[in-house]
Amino acid sequence: MRLFHVLPAIALVVAGCAAGPADAAPSEPPFTARSVLPDGEANPMIAQGVALGAGADLYKTSGIGPTQLNAAAGEGTPEAFIDTTQFAGGALPAGVTITEAQGMNVLRAIQENLERQGLRLEDVTTMRVFLDNAPGSDRADYAGWNRAYRQFFANTDLQTGDTALVPMGSAEPSAPLVRNPARPSRFALEVQSLPVPGWLVEVEVDAVFPPGTSPR
């Protein structure tokens, strides 16, 4: 008799715990991945970046290299990727290395890539950098790359909030090209070659969309 009375009680508890549709927890948006493709290309090989997450929270760029802007330099040479709007005629000021010049070119390209998605350099959280040796050198130019990096990232004083002055080449430190407090996690490593002849720098970044924003 005791067992007879207990079983209905158990059945009643289980039935009471069964959640109906009205009691179900709200489901999260499905995880999405959306490729951002180059404009005007019918069959591009790679995306410019990919937006990832339940609400497309994270944007990952493809490997981005410098843009060929110096028509006076030979095709496929490192000098062909000097930005002549910054360095007239492709002539580099004292102490500015070819890796440094290409680094600034790449970071401008990344800035433009992010802005097309409604992002800023300040939204970058992670950076991966690949450096090739400049002709005639036996080691990647980390110092030149780091000078280029400081022109676009990590150039504010964390205690005062003031803009930090940074050098370009061997010139006296001055205001950076882009004021940006972001300090992404980053690695930089030397590679034997990069996919485009003349490239010395290739960079990938991850950026996080601010709350309430999404890819364009």
SULURMO-V992091 format. One record per backbone hydrogen bond with DSSP energy under -0.5 kcal/mol. CO is the residue of the C=O (numbers start at 0). NH is the residue of the N-H. If there is no record, write none. Layout:
co = <CO:CO>
nh = <NH:NH>
This chain:
co = <0:1:2:3:4:5:6:7:8:9:10:11:12:13:19:19:20:31:33:34:35:35:37:39:47:48:49:50:51:52:52:56:57:58:58:59:63:66:68:69:73:76:77:78:79:79:81:82:82:85:86:87:89:92:93:94:96:97:98:99:100:101:102:103:104:105:106:107:108:109:110:111:113:113:114:119:120:122:124:125:126:127:128:129:130:133:139:140:141:142:143:144:145:146:147:148:148:150:154:155:156:161:165:167:173:177:179:181:184:186:188:194:195:199:200:201:202:203:204:205:205:206:209>
nh = <4:5:6:7:8:9:10:11:12:13:14:15:16:17:22:23:23:52:50:36:47:48:40:41:61:35:59:33:57:31:55:208:51:60:206:49:202:68:70:72:76:79:80:81:68:69:83:85:86:87:89:90:91:95:169:96:100:101:102:103:104:105:106:107:108:109:110:111:112:113:114:115:116:118:117:122:123:207:184:205:186:203:188:201:190:136:141:144:145:146:147:148:149:150:150:151:152:177:163:157:160:156:173:170:165:179:154:153:126:128:130:196:198:131:65:129:63:127:60:124:125:58:212>
